[in-house]
Amino acid sequence: MENPAPSIVVPPIAAPVSANFSRLAFRNLYIRRTGPDSLTVRASAAVDSIEFTYTDRGGQRRAAGRWGGLGGNLRTIDLGDAEDVREVSGTYGTFEGATTLTSFRILTSSRTWGPWGVENGTRFCITAPVGSSIVGFYGRATSRLVAALGVYLRRL
C-alpha cells in the first residue's frame, strides 16, 4: 500500500499480550487521505474481527484485512466521501483467558457508529487532534479475536 506522509502513529491500546494469545500483527495499513471507505466489524461478547476498504491514490478501491475471526455479528458501515474519522474508543479486558478488545466504537464528523461488542473492561479513547483525521489502523489479532488497536493520524 502507499505511504501517505506525513502521518503520526498512535500506540496500540491494550494491556500486554497474554502468554496464551498468539501474536498476528496487522500494521502499516495506510488508507486514503480522509480515512476508510467502509469498515466491517464482527463482534459479540468481544471484538472478533476488523476489516475495511479504502480508495488508493490511483482511485482503485482496495480491501484490507480481515484481522481476527469469523465469529460474532457482522456489521458493515459505509462512510461518506466527506466523512472523517475523528475518534476511536471502546474497552479492553479479559475474554476467554486473554486480553482482547471487548468493545469498539467510531465517531466521525457526521455520526457515531457502534459500539460493537460488550462494553466491559478498561475504557480507551483515541481522538484525532483538531485539523487531523484517523486514516488507518494497526494492532494485534489472533485467528479469532482482535487483541490491540492503534491508529494512524494525518493532517487534513
C-alpha positions in Angstrom: 0.0 0.0 0.0 1.0 3.6 -0.4 2.6 5.5 2.3 0.9 8.9 2.6 3.2 11.2 4.5 3.1 12.9 6.9 1.3 10.6 9.4 1.5 10.1 13.1 1.4 6.7 14.8 -0.6 6.3 18.0 0.5 3.3 20.0 -2.0 0.4 20.2 -4.4 0.4 23.1 -4.5 -2.8 25.2 -2.6 -4.5 28.0 0.4 -6.7 27.2 -0.5 -9.8 25.3 -1.2 -12.9 27.4 1.1 -15.8 27.0 -1.6 -17.9 25.5 -2.5 -15.3 22.9 -0.6 -15.7 19.7 0.5 -12.5 18.0 -0.6 -11.8 14.5 0.3 -8.2 13.8 -1.6 -6.0 11.3 0.4 -2.9 10.6 1.2 -0.2 8.0 -2.4 -0.1 6.8 -2.4 3.3 5.1 -5.6 4.4 3.5 -6.9 7.4 1.6 -6.4 10.9 2.9 -9.7 11.1 4.7 -9.9 7.6 6.0 -11.7 4.3 5.2 -14.5 4.0 2.6 -16.1 1.2 4.7 -15.4 -0.7 7.9 -16.6 -4.2 8.7 -16.7 -5.4 12.3 -17.6 -8.8 13.7 -18.4 -8.7 17.4 -20.5 -10.4 20.1 -19.0 -10.7 23.7 -15.8 -9.2 22.3 -14.5 -7.8 19.0 -14.0 -10.8 16.8 -12.5 -9.1 13.7 -12.0 -5.8 11.8 -11.6 -5.2 8.1 -12.0 -2.2 5.8 -12.0 -0.9 2.3 -10.2 2.3 1.1 -9.6 4.1 -2.2 -5.9 4.3 -3.1 -4.3 7.3 -4.8 -4.9 5.8 -8.2 -8.6 5.7 -7.5 -8.8 1.9 -7.1 -11.0 0.5 -4.3 -8.9 -1.9 -2.1 -9.7 -4.3 0.7 -7.6 -4.5 3.9 -7.9 -7.3 6.4 -9.8 -9.4 8.0 -7.9 -9.4 11.2 -9.4 -11.8 13.7 -12.0 -14.4 13.4 -15.4 -15.1 11.8 -17.4 -15.2 15.0 -19.9 -12.6 16.2 -22.4 -10.5 14.4 -21.4 -8.9 11.2 -21.8 -5.1 10.7 -20.5 -3.1 7.7 -20.7 0.7 7.7 -20.1 2.8 4.6 -18.5 6.2 5.3 -19.4 9.2 3.1 -16.7 10.9 1.0 -16.7 13.9 3.3 -16.9 11.9 6.5 -13.7 12.0 8.6 -12.9 9.5 11.4 -12.4 11.7 14.5 -12.3 9.2 17.3 -11.9 5.5 18.1 -13.0 4.3 21.5 -14.0 1.2 23.4 -12.9 -1.2 26.1 -10.4 -4.0 26.5 -10.3 -6.7 29.1 -10.0 -10.4 29.7 -12.1 -12.7 27.4 -11.6 -16.5 27.4 -8.4 -16.0 29.4 -6.7 -13.5 27.1 -6.6 -9.7 26.9 -8.7 -8.6 23.9 -10.8 -5.7 22.7 -14.2 -6.2 24.2 -15.9 -3.2 22.5 -15.2 -0.8 19.7 -16.9 2.5 18.6 -16.1 5.1 15.9 -17.0 8.8 15.9 -16.9 10.5 12.5 -17.5 14.1 11.5 -21.2 13.1 10.9 -22.2 10.4 13.4 -21.3 7.7 15.9 -21.0 4.0 14.8 -21.2 1.2 17.4 -20.5 0.2 20.0 -19.8 -3.3 18.8 -19.1 -6.0 21.4 -19.8 -5.6 25.1 -18.6 -2.5 26.9 -16.7 -4.4 29.7 -13.2 -3.7 31.0 -10.8 -0.7 30.8 -12.0 2.2 28.6 -9.8 3.7 26.0 -10.3 6.7 23.6 -8.1 7.9 20.8 -9.1 11.3 19.5 -7.6 13.0 16.4 -6.3 16.5 17.2 -8.1 19.4 15.6 -7.2 19.6 11.9 -6.4 15.9 11.8 -8.2 12.6 10.9 -7.7 8.9 11.7 -6.7 7.5 8.4 -5.5 3.9 9.2 -5.3 1.2 11.8 -2.8 -1.3 13.1 -2.6 -3.7 16.0 -2.6 -7.3 17.0 -5.1 -10.1 16.4 -5.3 -13.9 16.7 -7.2 -16.1 14.3 -10.3 -15.5 16.5 -10.1 -12.0 18.2 -8.7 -8.5 18.0 -6.2 -8.0 20.8 -5.0 -4.4 20.4 -5.7 -1.4 18.2 -3.6 1.6 17.2 -4.3 4.3 14.6 -2.5 6.5 12.0 -3.3 10.2 12.0 -2.9 12.7 9.2 -3.4 16.4 9.0 -6.3 17.4 6.8 
